[in-house]
């Protein structure tokens, strides 16, 4: 479908680009994102401008932002591969999910699917490769930087209706779940193990860091 659409837009030329730009500027979320990605396929130099516009508009939508950044650094990024694996992860979680499930149970299920069934894991900090930060290559290899692994986990959660947050610790990245009175955290380096705030506070103290609320709060 993507190839046929590209061929058709190339056939109609400037009118096609004008149509894509007009759709990109609307408030129609999915359509605007699709138009942005199609425009990037026609003009790789447009990626920087698209990313600048995205930042200035302060939309802060994780999936689009990540794809735009990756397309700027890795122009041959295969967006379809990324979206396909995220859709497969979400479908599998939905197949296994029973209702009702509290967020902690949903994260346990997601970790089982994401880290164990699909085999995602974090790369070694001492041997980080460029492909560890390229979305489609991480999806293909099932291994990547902790930052991207956390991002993919969060995007999977969004697809099943679970809003999760990125957490930046001095020595690692994690995913936080802030439903209810007691937040908990998903540790990508330990196969998606759920950890409590008291556990992370102890880890910070072991690194001679006095824990503060902001250390375990979502990244603004």
Backbone bond lengths (Angstrom), bond angles and torsions (degrees), N, CA, C in turn:
res aa  C-N    CA-C-N  psi(-1)  N-CA   C-N-CA  omega(-1)  CA-C   N-CA-C  phi
1 X - - - 1.459 - - 1.526 109.86 -
2 X 1.350 115.97 -44.96 1.460 120.82 -179.47 1.518 111.19 -58.82
3 X 1.330 116.82 -44.03 1.467 120.53 -178.85 1.523 111.14 -64.60
4 X 1.329 117.20 -40.28 1.465 120.56 179.40 1.524 111.04 -65.70
5 X 1.347 116.11 -39.70 1.469 119.50 177.98 1.529 110.91 -64.25
6 X 1.332 116.71 -43.92 1.460 119.71 178.09 1.523 110.85 -59.62
7 X 1.329 115.63 -43.98 1.460 120.06 -179.18 1.530 111.30 -62.11
8 X 1.336 115.67 -40.40 1.461 119.59 -178.70 1.527 111.27 -68.72
9 X 1.327 117.51 -41.60 1.470 120.25 178.55 1.524 110.75 -66.08
10 X 1.333 117.10 -36.48 1.470 119.31 176.28 1.528 110.46 -65.72
11 X 1.323 115.94 -36.16 1.464 120.09 -178.07 1.518 111.10 -65.06
12 X 1.345 117.61 -41.15 1.459 119.15 -176.29 1.536 111.54 -88.63
13 X 1.343 116.42 -5.86 1.460 120.75 169.19 1.513 115.34 64.58
14 X 1.346 116.26 -130.35 1.456 121.88 -172.13 1.523 112.43 -59.52
15 X 1.324 116.32 -35.51 1.471 118.95 179.78 1.531 110.21 -63.63
16 X 1.344 116.47 -35.36 1.462 119.90 178.60 1.519 111.87 -67.07
17 X 1.339 116.26 -42.34 1.461 119.83 178.50 1.532 111.12 -64.92
18 X 1.328 115.61 -38.95 1.462 119.78 178.09 1.526 110.71 -62.47
19 X 1.339 116.03 -40.72 1.467 120.16 178.39 1.525 110.81 -63.90
20 X 1.330 117.02 -44.60 1.459 120.61 179.77 1.521 111.16 -61.68
21 X 1.335 116.83 -42.34 1.463 119.64 -179.52 1.527 111.43 -65.99
22 X 1.331 116.43 -36.00 1.464 118.96 179.47 1.529 110.84 -68.01
23 X 1.344 116.78 -38.65 1.466 119.95 178.49 1.518 110.16 -69.73
24 X 1.325 116.63 -37.74 1.463 121.42 -179.66 1.530 111.14 -60.69
25 X 1.322 116.34 -31.29 1.462 120.58 -176.91 1.516 114.20 -85.74
26 X 1.325 118.20 3.12 1.467 121.01 -179.57 1.519 110.83 -88.87
27 X 1.329 115.52 175.81 1.464 122.02 177.58 1.522 111.99 -92.50
28 X 1.310 117.76 7.13 1.463 121.86 -179.50 1.531 107.99 -79.40
29 X 1.332 117.18 97.70 1.458 123.39 -170.02 1.511 116.11 -47.68
30 X 1.345 117.51 -64.07 1.466 120.96 -175.37 1.524 111.33 -65.20
31 X 1.322 117.15 -40.74 1.468 120.45 -179.85 1.526 110.98 -66.18
32 X 1.330 116.51 -41.11 1.463 120.41 179.70 1.517 110.94 -65.10
33 X 1.345 116.70 -40.25 1.464 120.23 178.21 1.523 110.59 -64.50
34 X 1.332 116.76 -43.26 1.464 120.64 -179.81 1.529 111.07 -63.49
35 X 1.340 116.37 -39.23 1.461 120.24 178.63 1.525 110.89 -65.51
36 X 1.337 117.60 -40.84 1.465 121.54 178.59 1.522 110.78 -60.45
37 X 1.319 115.46 -43.78 1.468 119.16 -178.23 1.522 111.47 -68.53
38 X 1.321 116.34 -36.78 1.458 119.45 178.52 1.524 110.50 -67.09
39 X 1.336 117.12 -40.85 1.456 120.30 177.14 1.527 111.34 -61.16
40 X 1.337 116.21 -38.99 1.465 119.97 -179.78 1.526 111.29 -64.31
41 X 1.322 117.48 -30.68 1.463 120.31 178.05 1.525 111.58 -67.88
42 X 1.340 116.72 -30.65 1.462 119.82 -178.95 1.523 111.79 -80.52
43 X 1.302 115.78 -32.54 1.471 118.86 -175.63 1.518 109.23 -139.99
44 X 1.336 116.07 99.58 1.456 120.01 -178.43 1.527 111.11 -61.41
45 X 1.334 117.36 -29.50 1.461 120.12 179.84 1.523 112.06 -70.31
46 X 1.333 115.86 -13.84 1.465 119.47 -179.87 1.520 112.01 -77.05
47 X 1.348 117.80 -13.41 1.459 120.29 -175.99 1.528 112.26 -59.08
48 X 1.341 116.37 -42.01 1.472 119.54 -179.68 1.518 110.76 -63.14
49 X 1.332 116.59 -42.28 1.462 120.38 179.99 1.533 111.02 -65.84
50 X 1.328 116.52 -39.04 1.459 120.39 178.71 1.529 110.82 -63.80
51 X 1.332 115.83 -42.24 1.459 119.75 179.80 1.525 110.98 -66.16
52 X 1.336 116.92 -41.36 1.468 120.44 178.21 1.526 110.39 -61.13
53 X 1.327 116.28 -43.18 1.468 119.58 -179.75 1.525 110.68 -64.77
54 X 1.327 115.68 -41.31 1.463 121.08 179.74 1.530 110.35 -59.50
55 X 1.335 117.14 -44.00 1.464 121.38 -179.38 1.526 110.78 -67.72
56 X 1.337 116.43 -44.31 1.469 119.61 -178.06 1.521 112.17 -64.60
57 X 1.324 117.15 -32.08 1.454 120.00 179.74 1.523 112.08 -77.38
58 X 1.346 116.39 -8.27 1.460 122.52 176.07 1.522 112.27 54.42
59 X 1.342 115.56 41.14 1.461 118.79 178.76 1.530 111.43 -78.17
60 X 1.330 116.37 -36.60 1.463 122.46 176.31 1.529 112.49 50.61
61 X 1.304 115.80 47.40 1.461 120.83 175.94 1.523 106.42 -96.59
62 X 1.334 116.59 117.80 1.464 122.61 -166.49 1.522 113.27 -57.51
63 X 1.314 117.35 -49.84 1.466 119.78 -173.38 1.525 111.63 -62.59
64 X 1.323 116.91 -48.92 1.468 120.20 179.90 1.523 110.85 -63.14
65 X 1.336 116.99 -43.74 1.457 120.24 179.86 1.519 112.37 -59.66
66 X 1.330 116.79 -45.74 1.465 120.64 179.70 1.527 111.42 -62.62
67 X 1.315 116.00 -42.63 1.468 119.38 -179.09 1.524 110.94 -65.78
68 X 1.333 117.57 -40.28 1.458 120.37 179.36 1.525 111.50 -65.60
69 X 1.341 116.95 -43.00 1.464 120.30 177.90 1.526 110.63 -62.06
70 X 1.335 115.83 -44.32 1.466 119.44 -179.04 1.515 111.81 -67.59
71 X 1.349 117.37 -36.16 1.463 119.28 178.42 1.520 111.10 -67.30
72 X 1.322 116.84 -30.90 1.457 120.18 178.10 1.526 110.81 -69.00
73 X 1.341 116.54 -42.36 1.465 121.13 -177.98 1.528 111.34 -82.03
74 X 1.334 115.69 -39.37 1.465 121.56 -178.62 1.530 108.19 -120.70
75 X 1.327 118.86 86.30 1.471 121.46 -174.07 1.526 114.20 -58.21
76 X 1.326 117.68 -23.49 1.466 119.89 -178.37 1.524 112.37 -91.36
77 X 1.313 117.14 15.75 1.462 121.00 179.55 1.527 110.99 -51.75
78 X 1.328 116.21 131.75 1.462 121.75 177.96 1.538 108.67 -95.56
79 X 1.321 115.64 92.02 1.456 120.89 -176.30 1.523 111.34 -58.97
80 X 1.333 116.35 -38.15 1.460 120.62 -177.01 1.521 111.66 -60.95
81 X 1.341 117.54 -35.82 1.461 120.59 179.43 1.524 110.72 -65.05
82 X 1.325 115.82 -41.05 1.463 120.18 -179.72 1.524 110.30 -64.59
83 X 1.329 116.58 -48.29 1.458 119.98 -178.32 1.520 111.36 -65.68
84 X 1.341 117.10 -35.22 1.463 120.71 -179.56 1.523 111.45 -65.56
85 X 1.326 117.17 -43.81 1.472 118.95 -178.60 1.522 110.78 -69.47
86 X 1.342 117.00 -36.69 1.467 119.39 177.01 1.528 110.86 -64.22
87 X 1.322 116.20 -40.64 1.469 120.03 177.96 1.524 111.26 -64.84
88 X 1.333 117.10 -39.60 1.466 120.78 178.55 1.525 111.25 -65.67
89 X 1.327 116.38 -42.40 1.462 120.16 177.30 1.532 110.62 -59.90
90 X 1.331 116.02 -46.30 1.466 120.15 -178.52 1.528 111.08 -64.57
91 X 1.330 117.06 -42.55 1.473 119.74 179.40 1.518 110.88 -60.85
92 X 1.324 116.31 -42.78 1.467 119.39 -178.98 1.526 110.44 -64.79
93 X 1.322 117.46 -40.86 1.461 120.17 176.91 1.520 111.08 -61.98
94 X 1.314 117.24 -40.48 1.457 120.82 179.94 1.527 111.17 -68.07
95 X 1.329 116.88 -34.10 1.473 120.34 177.63 1.529 111.36 -63.37
96 X 1.325 116.45 -37.11 1.456 120.88 -175.53 1.523 113.24 -90.30
97 X 1.320 116.41 -15.66 1.456 119.76 -174.40 1.521 111.36 -73.75
98 X 1.318 115.44 137.29 1.461 121.43 172.29 1.523 107.22 -115.56
99 X 1.311 116.33 153.12 1.465 119.38 -179.31 1.520 109.61 -114.05
100 X 1.326 116.74 145.02 1.469 125.49 -3.32 1.533 111.41 -83.34
101 X 1.338 116.21 153.76 1.459 122.30 174.29 1.519 108.52 -132.29
102 X 1.311 116.45 131.00 1.467 120.00 176.69 1.532 107.70 -78.28
103 X 1.356 118.18 161.40 1.465 120.96 -177.22 1.528 114.35 -53.95
104 X 1.321 118.19 -37.95 1.464 120.32 179.19 1.533 110.79 -61.81
105 X 1.321 116.17 -42.24 1.466 120.35 178.53 1.530 110.41 -66.63
106 X 1.335 116.52 -38.67 1.461 119.70 178.72 1.529 111.13 -64.62
107 X 1.333 117.20 -38.97 1.468 119.87 179.03 1.526 111.00 -69.31
108 X 1.319 117.43 -37.59 1.459 119.57 175.02 1.527 110.35 -60.14
109 X 1.330 115.92 -42.53 1.462 120.45 178.20 1.519 111.00 -64.80
110 X 1.339 116.47 -45.51 1.467 119.89 179.02 1.523 111.62 -60.41
111 X 1.326 117.02 -41.42 1.462 120.26 179.85 1.519 110.90 -63.77
112 X 1.314 116.10 -38.86 1.474 119.61 177.39 1.520 110.48 -60.62
113 X 1.337 116.16 -46.15 1.469 120.44 -178.54 1.529 110.78 -70.18
114 X 1.326 116.43 -49.47 1.463 122.39 -171.83 1.524 111.83 -68.01
115 X 1.321 116.54 -50.97 1.459 119.89 -172.54 1.536 113.19 -90.91
116 X 1.310 117.72 -28.49 1.466 119.46 -173.40 1.526 112.49 -104.34
117 X 1.330 118.18 -52.07 1.469 119.03 178.37 1.527 111.45 -68.82
118 X 1.340 116.68 -47.93 1.464 120.53 -177.31 1.531 112.29 -88.83
119 X 1.317 117.06 -15.27 1.454 120.95 171.73 1.513 117.22 75.64
120 X 1.334 118.55 27.13 1.457 119.82 177.50 1.533 109.75 -71.66
121 X 1.327 115.72 145.27 1.464 120.86 179.31 1.522 109.19 -153.08
122 X 1.334 115.97 165.55 1.462 122.27 -179.98 1.522 110.61 -92.00
123 X 1.309 115.55 142.90 1.460 120.73 176.30 1.525 110.21 -74.93
124 X 1.311 115.17 163.87 1.462 122.37 -179.89 1.523 109.88 -75.40
125 X 1.317 117.15 127.88 1.471 121.00 -179.44 1.526 112.59 -57.67
126 X 1.327 116.48 -29.92 1.464 120.33 -176.51 1.525 112.75 -82.80
127 X 1.322 116.82 -5.43 1.469 119.68 -176.45 1.520 110.21 -142.22
128 X 1.339 116.22 54.29 1.464 121.22 -178.14 1.524 109.71 -78.47
129 X 1.320 116.31 128.57 1.455 123.02 179.63 1.533 109.62 -106.65
130 X 1.337 117.92 157.64 1.477 119.22 178.70 1.521 112.75 -55.51
131 X 1.337 117.06 -38.75 1.462 119.91 -177.68 1.531 112.57 -67.91
132 X 1.341 117.55 -15.41 1.463 120.33 177.36 1.521 111.74 -67.81
133 X 1.332 117.01 -13.72 1.460 121.43 -179.55 1.522 112.49 -117.57
134 X 1.317 117.07 15.48 1.469 121.91 176.79 1.526 108.44 -106.82
135 X 1.317 116.47 119.13 1.464 120.97 -171.01 1.519 114.49 -54.91
136 X 1.340 117.97 -49.93 1.461 118.20 -175.35 1.522 111.62 -69.01
137 X 1.343 117.63 -33.68 1.457 120.15 178.74 1.525 111.03 -71.40
138 X 1.330 117.00 -35.75 1.459 120.18 175.14 1.530 110.12 -64.04
139 X 1.322 116.49 -41.50 1.468 119.99 178.14 1.530 111.17 -64.29
140 X 1.316 116.59 -36.20 1.463 120.85 -178.95 1.528 111.16 -72.93
141 X 1.348 116.17 -42.69 1.454 121.10 -175.34 1.523 112.81 -88.58
142 X 1.347 115.95 -15.14 1.465 122.50 -177.56 1.536 111.60 61.66
143 X 1.309 116.82 27.58 1.452 121.46 179.47 1.525 108.20 -148.35
144 X 1.338 116.77 136.40 1.449 118.49 -178.67 1.516 111.63 -168.86
145 X 1.310 115.79 -176.39 1.456 121.10 -179.89 1.530 109.59 -63.60
146 X 1.334 117.82 149.68 1.468 120.05 178.47 1.534 112.98 -54.58
147 X 1.334 116.61 -34.83 1.457 120.17 179.47 1.521 111.43 -61.07
148 X 1.340 117.07 -48.21 1.463 119.86 -178.68 1.525 111.86 -71.84
149 X 1.324 117.53 -35.75 1.462 119.92 177.61 1.533 109.40 -61.72
150 X 1.334 116.74 -43.21 1.471 119.81 177.18 1.528 111.03 -63.20
151 X 1.330 116.81 -41.32 1.464 120.36 -179.81 1.526 111.12 -62.31
152 X 1.321 117.57 -43.97 1.470 121.08 178.88 1.529 110.78 -64.26
153 X 1.301 116.76 -37.59 1.467 121.32 177.95 1.536 109.62 -63.41
154 X 1.343 116.29 -45.07 1.467 120.78 179.52 1.528 110.61 -63.04
155 X 1.337 117.12 -41.76 1.471 120.58 179.62 1.523 111.72 -66.66
156 X 1.321 116.98 -34.12 1.470 119.91 174.64 1.521 109.66 -64.09
157 X 1.336 115.91 -43.54 1.459 119.55 177.95 1.519 112.27 -59.46
158 X 1.324 117.10 -41.70 1.461 120.48 178.85 1.525 111.31 -58.99
159 X 1.306 116.57 -36.19 1.459 120.36 -177.80 1.524 113.08 -70.66
160 X 1.328 117.24 -19.14 1.467 119.56 177.76 1.532 111.22 -110.13
161 X 1.345 115.53 13.14 1.462 120.27 175.11 1.505 115.45 83.70
162 X 1.348 117.32 21.19 1.454 121.39 -179.31 1.526 108.74 -114.49
163 X 1.337 116.30 113.26 1.462 120.69 -178.28 1.527 110.22 -87.25
164 X 1.324 116.07 117.09 1.459 122.83 -179.71 1.528 108.97 -117.85
165 X 1.320 116.26 165.42 1.464 120.24 -174.25 1.526 111.28 -129.37
166 X 1.345 117.34 145.35 1.466 120.36 175.29 1.526 110.79 -76.78
167 X 1.321 115.41 140.11 1.457 122.24 179.07 1.527 107.93 -124.43
168 X 1.336 116.26 129.67 1.463 120.83 179.36 1.521 108.88 -112.36
169 X 1.327 115.61 111.87 1.451 121.68 174.96 1.530 108.78 -99.84
170 X 1.315 117.98 162.82 1.471 119.34 -177.45 1.525 114.24 -54.41
171 X 1.319 117.44 -32.64 1.463 119.07 -176.23 1.522 113.88 -119.94
172 X 1.325 118.24 6.73 1.469 118.56 -177.11 1.522 111.33 -165.67
173 X 1.341 113.86 169.42 1.456 121.85 173.18 1.523 107.96 -112.56
174 X 1.321 116.33 145.22 1.462 121.29 176.02 1.521 108.94 -140.94
175 X 1.324 114.56 175.64 1.456 121.79 175.84 1.517 107.58 -115.33
176 X 1.324 117.14 132.90 1.456 121.07 -180.00 1.511 112.19 -110.44
177 X 1.323 115.33 145.58 1.468 121.13 175.20 1.526 106.68 -121.42
178 X 1.341 116.47 121.67 1.455 120.89 -170.95 1.530 112.21 -117.12
179 X 1.317 116.77 26.92 1.456 119.86 172.33 1.534 108.22 -75.58
180 X 1.309 117.19 136.55 1.458 119.90 175.94 1.519 112.28 80.21
181 X 1.328 114.76 -173.18 1.459 121.18 -173.58 1.520 113.21 -81.69
182 X 1.331 118.00 -21.57 1.465 121.50 -174.87 1.521 110.67 -118.16
183 X 1.324 117.76 97.70 1.467 119.12 178.20 1.524 111.11 -66.68
184 X 1.328 115.29 156.06 1.459 120.91 173.71 1.518 108.03 -140.21
185 X 1.323 115.63 170.16 1.461 120.61 -169.63 1.525 110.17 -134.25
186 X 1.338 114.97 145.69 1.468 121.47 177.63 1.521 107.93 -103.51
187 X 1.330 115.55 123.07 1.467 121.17 -177.25 1.530 109.68 -97.74
188 X 1.340 118.24 107.90 1.478 119.98 -176.35 1.528 112.90 -68.93
189 X 1.327 116.50 -22.93 1.465 119.36 -179.49 1.526 112.30 -77.90
190 X 1.317 116.64 -14.01 1.458 120.58 -179.08 1.522 111.04 -118.36
191 X 1.326 115.60 39.02 1.461 120.30 174.41 1.497 114.66 64.50
192 X 1.357 116.74 29.35 1.458 119.49 177.68 1.508 114.07 83.03
193 X 1.317 117.11 17.11 1.473 120.71 177.51 1.515 110.09 -58.37
194 X 1.338 117.25 137.44 1.455 122.06 177.47 1.527 108.98 -85.71
195 X 1.325 115.66 132.34 1.458 120.84 -176.96 1.522 109.97 -126.00
196 X 1.311 115.70 147.75 1.456 121.54 -179.64 1.527 109.99 -89.75
197 X 1.336 115.86 162.47 1.465 120.16 179.44 1.523 111.29 -62.79
198 X 1.341 117.43 -36.11 1.468 120.05 179.14 1.529 110.97 -63.50
199 X 1.321 116.26 -35.75 1.468 121.10 178.04 1.523 110.39 -63.53
200 X 1.341 116.31 -44.75 1.467 119.86 -179.01 1.530 111.24 -70.18
201 X 1.307 116.69 -34.29 1.469 119.44 176.77 1.523 110.55 -61.50
202 X 1.324 117.16 -40.21 1.465 121.23 177.46 1.526 110.76 -63.54
203 X 1.341 116.42 -39.83 1.463 120.42 178.54 1.528 110.53 -62.84
204 X 1.336 116.47 -40.85 1.460 119.96 179.04 1.527 111.11 -65.42
205 X 1.313 115.87 -42.05 1.472 118.84 178.76 1.525 110.86 -63.25
206 X 1.337 116.72 -34.56 1.464 120.07 178.56 1.527 111.24 -65.26
207 X 1.343 116.54 -21.45 1.463 121.14 177.12 1.528 111.33 -98.31
208 X 1.346 114.88 17.39 1.466 121.85 178.68 1.528 112.06 63.53
209 X 1.338 116.43 33.68 1.463 122.07 177.38 1.518 108.29 -114.58
210 X 1.315 116.28 126.91 1.463 120.46 176.84 1.534 108.51 -80.96
211 X 1.336 118.67 112.39 1.463 120.73 -174.19 1.521 112.70 -62.49
212 X 1.313 115.06 137.75 1.452 122.53 173.62 1.532 108.73 -124.05
213 X 1.316 115.19 163.34 1.466 119.09 -178.10 1.528 111.76 -56.29
214 X 1.325 116.38 -40.42 1.464 120.80 -176.42 1.532 112.15 -63.83
215 X 1.332 117.38 -25.80 1.465 120.32 -178.05 1.526 111.59 -64.60
216 X 1.309 117.81 -31.24 1.462 121.89 -176.29 1.531 112.13 -110.76
217 X 1.323 116.12 11.79 1.461 121.02 179.63 1.526 110.24 -93.98
218 X 1.328 117.69 159.58 1.477 119.96 178.94 1.519 112.50 -59.47
219 X 1.314 116.05 150.30 1.462 120.99 175.38 1.525 107.89 -68.51
220 X 1.339 119.35 127.99 1.477 120.16 -177.11 1.523 110.99 -69.62
